[in-house]
């Protein structure tokens, strides 16, 4: 996390950046289209300055935009994606295979689907008793 653009995500990512200067959620409070624009601006700033940038983000679209702009501006070898899991293990993701980066977000979706299923099942059970 000391060269290029590094993006860190994951439930325990805060502890992984100890000792590093980083920007936390640069896309916060931005409309999704503005997030994409901000990602391009970040990549262009890096291309110009060549100063390492460390980011903590939980927004898949923003992460994807940074990754794609790094490829567009031929900086792909300087993109580094990391996921920190519940076990505090850090997994590095290749720019061409960022599945681990995005799988981390699936847990929230799975939780919502489980909640929805619980509600629907409860309603079905109540209907059976009436």
N, C-alpha and C positions, 0 to 999 in steps of 0.2 A: 504494500500500500504506500509505496514511496516513489512511484513513477507513473507517468501517464494519468489517465482518469480511472480512479477506483471507485466502484459503487458497492456499498455494503448494505445488505438487507438481512432480515431474519429476526426472530423473536428476541434474541440476546445480542443483537448487533452493537448496542451501546458499549458494552464492555470490550469489544474487539478493537475499538478505536482509541483506547487509552494510550496516550503518548503521541497521537497523531493529530495534526490540525485537520479539521473537517467541517464541511458545511452540512447542517442537518436539515433535511427536507427543503431543498431549494425550490421545489415546485409547490409548496404549501400555499393554499389560498388562491391558486391560479385555476382558471378555467382549463379543461383538458387541452384545448387548442393552444392556449398560452403556455402550457407545460411543454408542448412540442416545440414551440418557438424558443422557449427558454433553454431547452436542451441543445438546440442548434447554436444558440448564442454562447453557451458554455463550451461547446466543442470548438467553435471558432476562436474563442478567447484562449483556450488551451493551445490550439494550433499556432496562434500568434506568440504567446508568451513562453510556451513549453514548461511552465511551472506545474508541478504535480497538483492534482485536484482530488481530494477525497470527499465522497458524498455518502450520506446515509439517507436512504429513501425506501418507502414502502409502496410506491406508485408504479405498477407494472408498465403503464404507457410511457411514463417518463424514462424509466430504465431502458425500455425498448427504443425510445427515441434517441437517447444518448448512444446506445450501441449502434444503431443504424447510421447516425450522423458520423460516428467514428469510422464506419466503413466507407461512407460516401466521400469523406475527406481524406481517405487513405491513411487513417490512423489506427486501423483495427488492431495492430500489434501492441498498441498502447492502451487498450481497453482492458480493464480487470474487473470482473464481477465476483463478489464473494457472498456466500450465504452463511449465517451463523445459526446453527440449530439449537434445539433445547439442551443438547448435551455440550454446548459451547464449542463444538467442533466447527472449524472454518473450512468450507468447501469452495474452491476456486472454480469458476465457470469459464469455459472457452467462449470466445465471442460468437463462434458459429453454433454452439450448443449451450444455450442458456437455460435449458429446462430446469435445472436445479434452482436457478434464481426465481423462476415463475412458479415452480411447484410449492415453494414456501407460502405463496399466497393462497393456494388451494385449500388450506386448512380452514380459513375463514368461510369460504364458500361451502365447504363440506359441513361446517357447523350450522350455517343457515339452512341448508337443505335438511339436515337432521331435525332442526327446530320445526321447520315447515311440515315435515313428515309426522312429527309428534302431534302437532296441532290438528292435522288432517285425520290422523288415527283417533285422536280423542273425540273429534266431532263425529266420526263414523261409529265409535262406541256409544256415544250419547244417542245417536239416531236409532241404534239397535234397541235401546232400552225404552224408547218412546213408542 
